[in-house]
Amino acid sequence: MITRLCFAVLLLLAAGAAAAQPYPNRPLRFIVPGASGSSQDVLSRILANKLAEQLKQQVVVDDRAGASGMIGIDIGKAAAPDGYTLIAATSTLFATLPALATKLSFDPDRDFVPLSRMAGVSNVLVVNAGLGIASVADLVKLAKARPGQLNFGSAGNATPAHLGGAMLNALAGIATNHVPYKGAAQALTDMMGGQLQFMITSPLVAMPHAGGGRVRVIASTGAQRDPLLPQLPTVAETLPGFEITQWWGVVLPARTPPVIAARLHMETVNALQAPEVRDLIARQGATARPETPAQFTAFMKAERARIALLGKQASITADP
């Protein structure tokens, strides 16, 4: 009997000691709902490395690609809300799909705790160099002269590239055809080959080919000129109201204790403000965007409203 009592006391003492250990006391997992080598993977690894340095714990990036990111986001949703799982949020998963899809396996507001945006990037408008187009105005003029004959590519339905082409059609009053691909690289290859006339894509994808004479980058797609590409005019300078950007953020599973969420928010912002992290993100063609959870929440809701309006105008749906 005494032995059993001693054993029970030891268990209680061990449990109390474990509870008293400071957070975090074991490695964290950073779920990325995308493929290895993707923009979100690269940016998440930059942040994860800095967080590991600050937290004095390993932060393991766990890439879970598939179903437009739905596989990874469902894994993140089901993770224990104990502060040991972070999830990379993307503009597709937390703005485009909620705005345009009628059925989703998750609710971006109910199922997750927002921390901050991680980074954002303006895409670029690229044309086949053989068309002799040097500006957005030139592209609009050609599209009006050849209605229904110009094709633009994208990495799939309801992607930023698709939305950008639809917005271009709506604001310029032109009719061009959307051709979806499995990836931006495939679309760019066909554009260089002449099967497509233009596309909107990441500067990381387009800029390496701009010097080869087969494609021409004519504009960026943010509301203002991209600080990393200040020489490029924006599409909005010709078509006011045009804005299509990509962004990435960090969220936690719902019901994560507020004190832990606050700690992780502070660590995330500190990491994103570190000069070496900002520099590494800039090398990827993006800009670090640290902000408060309230700012991040408001930004996502505004993005959904804007995209929902565009989807209605252009008859775009995005059921996965």
Secondary structure, DSSP 8 states (H G I E B T S, - for coil): -HHHHHHHHHHHHHHHHHHHS-S--S-EEEEESS-TTSHHHHHHHHHHHHHHHHHTS-EEEEE---GGGHHHHHHHHHS-SSSSEEEEEEHIIIIIHHHH-S--S--TTTSEEEEEEEEEEE-EEEEEGGG---SHHHHHHHHHHSTTT-EEEESSTTSHHHHHHHHHHHHHT---EEEE-SSHHHHHHHHHHTS-SEEEE-HHHHHHHHTTTSEEEEEE-SSS--TTSTTS-BGGGTSTT---EEEEEEEEETT--HHHHHHHHHHHHHHHHSHHHHHHHHHTT-EE----HHHHHHHHHHHHHHHHHHHHHHT-----
